[in-house]
Amino acid sequence: MIIQRLLLSILLFTSAFSVLAQDWTLKLKSTVQLRTWTLTTMADKKERNIDGAKISLMQGDKVLSEVQSDTEGNFELEIPGNGNFQIYVSYPGCNAKKFYVSTKNVPAEVSGQKDKPNIIIGGFMMSKPFKGIDYLGLQQPLLAVEYKNTGFDKDKEISDKGVQIVQNIMDAEMTLINKFCFHTKAGDNALNKKNYKLAKECYTKALELIPNEDYPKIKLARAEDGIKEEQAKNEALAQEKAAQIEAQKIANQKAIEEKKKTENASFNKPAKTTTVSPASTSNKQSSQTNSVTPASTATAASSSSAGSQTATAPASSDDKKTKTKHTIKPGIGPK
């Protein structure tokens, strides 16, 4: 009987201690910040405390409580004793962060204090994700807090791994941002030189790396306007040149037609007809009759002269012989 009462007393004491152990809570304090970038040809980083971030306390799949950061970015969370918990920090448009807190193995002199034990954790940095960056590491806990020896402290292995995850992500983001700025700077140089096509290519590449940034969008619109202006100018010049060619073609064709017309008119012109009077015809015939060779003219003149004086006697046979004797072939003398 005495043994049964002793066992019952032990059981009641143990239950009471368990309830007391679970009644204590750990007060966790921290801050939520937001990192933003203004990207042009350079990267301007800004970090500020934000309100409205949601902090969720979970145990397994169960949400135990939720709070929001205030206007200064601060929040407080009451974590029950004697348990393992996950804390998720989230903000619209940003990757969520999570970490572990364990309130197990806390000595009674600590958990039984009138003032609740508390812990302050450095700020949680939120940022919007970039296209093409691997953020799978953020699904792992970046920090783990547990009681060690004389107080709550971070688990070095988990925390160091979380720091490396965050650093790798930041390095990848900076590489991407530097490429973005390289293309926007090249685009500005091309735009200043009125090389609108190259400028468009550069701004397009920048937007492919980091979409929806205002700076390359504005500059891309200017480059496209420049391309349109050049196209309009080139089209106007082409039309003007085509008009000049067409005008020259018409002028050449007209000149050819005029030349043909002149040639045809000359070819089809009738021969010139001369009207001659009877008198002139008689004179012409007389003129034609009197036209003789010089030798015949001399003979005629001689005959006319002799005739005017006396009649010419018939030539004698002696004269004929004399003429015959003096008619010799060149080169043959008298024998």
Backbone hydrogen bonds, N-H to C=O, Kabsch-Sander energy under -0.5 kcal/mol:
donor,donor_aa,acceptor,acceptor_aa,energy
5,R,1,M,-2.1
6,L,2,I,-2.1
7,L,3,I,-2.4
8,L,4,Q,-2.1
9,S,5,R,-2.2
10,I,6,L,-2.2
11,L,7,L,-2.3
12,L,8,L,-2.5
13,F,9,S,-2.3
14,T,10,I,-2.6
15,S,11,L,-2.3
16,A,12,L,-2.3
17,F,13,F,-2.6
18,S,14,T,-2.2
19,V,15,S,-2.2
20,L,16,A,-2.3
21,A,17,F,-2.7
22,Q,18,S,-2.0
23,D,19,V,-1.4
24,W,20,L,-0.8
26,L,79,I,-3.3
27,K,25,T,-0.5
27,K,117,P,-2.5
28,L,26,L,-0.7
28,L,77,L,-2.9
29,K,119,I,-2.6
30,S,75,F,-1.8
32,V,73,G,-2.7
33,Q,124,F,-3.1
34,L,48,R,-3.1
35,R,126,M,-3.1
36,T,34,L,-0.5
36,T,46,K,-3.0
38,T,44,D,-2.5
39,L,37,W,-0.6
40,T,38,T,-0.6
40,T,42,M,-2.6
44,D,38,T,-2.4
44,D,42,M,-0.6
45,K,43,A,-0.6
46,K,36,T,-2.7
48,R,34,L,-2.0
50,I,32,V,-2.0
52,G,69,S,-2.1
54,K,90,S,-2.3
55,I,67,V,-3.0
56,S,54,K,-0.5
56,S,88,Y,-2.7
57,L,65,S,-2.9
58,M,56,S,-0.6
58,M,86,Q,-3.0
59,Q,62,K,-2.4
62,K,59,Q,-1.6
64,L,57,L,-3.0
64,L,62,K,-0.7
65,S,57,L,-1.3
67,V,55,I,-2.2
69,S,53,A,-2.0
70,D,74,N,-2.4
73,G,70,D,-2.2
75,F,30,S,-2.0
77,L,28,L,-2.4
79,I,26,L,-3.0
79,I,77,L,-0.6
81,G,22,Q,-0.7
81,G,24,W,-1.8
82,N,103,T,-1.8
85,F,101,V,-2.7
86,Q,58,M,-2.9
87,I,99,F,-2.7
88,Y,56,S,-2.3
89,V,97,K,-3.1
90,S,54,K,-2.5
94,C,91,Y,-2.3
95,N,127,S,-1.4
97,K,89,V,-2.4
99,F,87,I,-1.8
100,Y,143,L,-2.7
101,V,85,F,-2.1
102,S,145,V,-2.7
103,T,83,G,-3.1
110,V,107,P,-1.0
111,S,107,P,-2.6
112,G,108,A,-2.7
113,Q,110,V,-1.2
119,I,27,K,-2.5
121,I,29,K,-2.7
124,F,31,T,-3.1
125,M,123,G,-0.6
126,M,33,Q,-2.9
126,M,124,F,-0.6
128,K,35,R,-0.6
133,I,130,F,-1.4
135,Y,133,I,-0.7
138,L,135,Y,-1.6
139,Q,136,L,-1.9
140,Q,137,G,-1.6
142,L,98,K,-2.5
145,V,100,Y,-2.1
146,E,153,D,-2.7
148,K,151,G,-3.3
150,T,148,K,-1.6
151,G,148,K,-2.0
153,D,146,E,-3.0
155,D,144,A,-2.9
156,K,154,K,-0.7
159,S,155,D,-2.7
160,D,156,K,-2.8
161,K,157,E,-1.8
162,G,158,I,-2.3
163,V,159,S,-2.3
164,Q,160,D,-1.9
165,I,161,K,-2.0
166,V,162,G,-2.3
167,Q,163,V,-2.3
168,N,164,Q,-2.4
169,I,165,I,-1.9
170,M,166,V,-2.4
171,D,167,Q,-2.4
172,A,168,N,-2.1
173,E,169,I,-2.4
174,M,170,M,-2.4
175,T,171,D,-2.1
176,L,172,A,-2.0
177,I,173,E,-2.6
178,N,174,M,-2.6
179,K,175,T,-1.8
180,F,176,L,-2.2
181,C,177,I,-2.5
182,F,178,N,-2.0
183,H,179,K,-2.0
184,T,180,F,-2.1
185,K,181,C,-2.3
186,A,182,F,-2.1
187,G,183,H,-2.2
188,D,184,T,-2.1
189,N,185,K,-2.2
190,A,186,A,-2.2
191,L,187,G,-2.4
192,N,188,D,-2.4
193,K,189,N,-1.2
194,K,191,L,-1.4
195,N,190,A,-2.9
196,Y,194,K,-1.4
199,A,195,N,-2.2
200,K,196,Y,-2.4
201,E,197,K,-1.9
202,C,198,L,-2.2
203,Y,199,A,-2.5
204,T,200,K,-2.2
205,K,201,E,-2.0
206,A,202,C,-2.0
207,L,203,Y,-2.1
208,E,204,T,-1.7
209,L,205,K,-1.6
210,I,206,A,-2.5
213,E,210,I,-0.8
217,K,213,E,-1.1
218,I,214,D,-2.6
219,K,215,Y,-2.2
220,L,216,P,-2.4
221,A,217,K,-1.9
222,R,218,I,-1.6
223,A,219,K,-2.3
224,E,220,L,-2.4
225,D,221,A,-2.1
226,G,222,R,-2.3
227,I,223,A,-2.2
228,K,224,E,-2.2
229,E,225,D,-2.4
230,E,226,G,-2.4
231,Q,227,I,-2.6
232,A,228,K,-2.6
233,K,229,E,-2.5
234,N,230,E,-3.0
235,E,231,Q,-2.6
236,A,232,A,-2.3
237,L,233,K,-2.4
238,A,234,N,-2.5
239,Q,235,E,-2.6
240,E,236,A,-2.5
241,K,237,L,-2.7
242,A,238,A,-2.6
243,A,239,Q,-2.4
244,Q,240,E,-2.2
245,I,241,K,-2.6
246,E,242,A,-2.5
247,A,243,A,-2.6
248,Q,244,Q,-2.5
249,K,245,I,-2.4
250,I,246,E,-2.4
251,A,247,A,-2.4
252,N,248,Q,-2.7
253,Q,249,K,-2.3
254,K,250,I,-2.5
255,A,251,A,-2.4
256,I,252,N,-2.2
257,E,253,Q,-2.4
258,E,254,K,-2.5
259,K,255,A,-2.2
260,K,256,I,-2.5
261,K,257,E,-2.3
262,T,258,E,-2.3
263,E,259,K,-2.6
264,N,260,K,-2.8
265,A,261,K,-2.1
266,S,262,T,-2.1
267,F,263,E,-2.2
268,N,264,N,-2.1
269,K,266,S,-0.9
276,V,274,T,-0.5
281,T,277,S,-1.7
282,S,278,P,-2.5
283,N,279,A,-2.8
284,K,280,S,-2.2
285,Q,281,T,-2.7
286,S,282,S,-3.1
287,S,283,N,-2.9
288,Q,284,K,-2.6
289,T,285,Q,-2.6
290,N,286,S,-2.7
291,S,287,S,-0.6
292,V,290,N,-1.0
297,T,293,T,-2.2
298,A,294,P,-2.1
299,T,295,A,-2.0
300,A,296,S,-2.6
301,A,297,T,-2.6
302,S,298,A,-2.2
303,S,299,T,-2.7
304,S,300,A,-2.6
305,S,301,A,-2.1
306,A,302,S,-2.7
307,G,303,S,-2.5
308,S,304,S,-1.4
309,Q,305,S,-0.7
309,Q,306,A,-0.9
310,T,306,A,-1.8
320,K,316,S,-1.8
321,K,317,S,-2.2
322,T,318,D,-2.7
323,K,319,D,-2.6
324,T,320,K,-2.1
325,K,321,K,-2.6
326,H,322,T,-1.7
327,T,323,K,-0.6
327,T,324,T,-0.7
328,I,326,H,-1.1
332,I,329,K,-1.8
333,G,331,G,-0.6
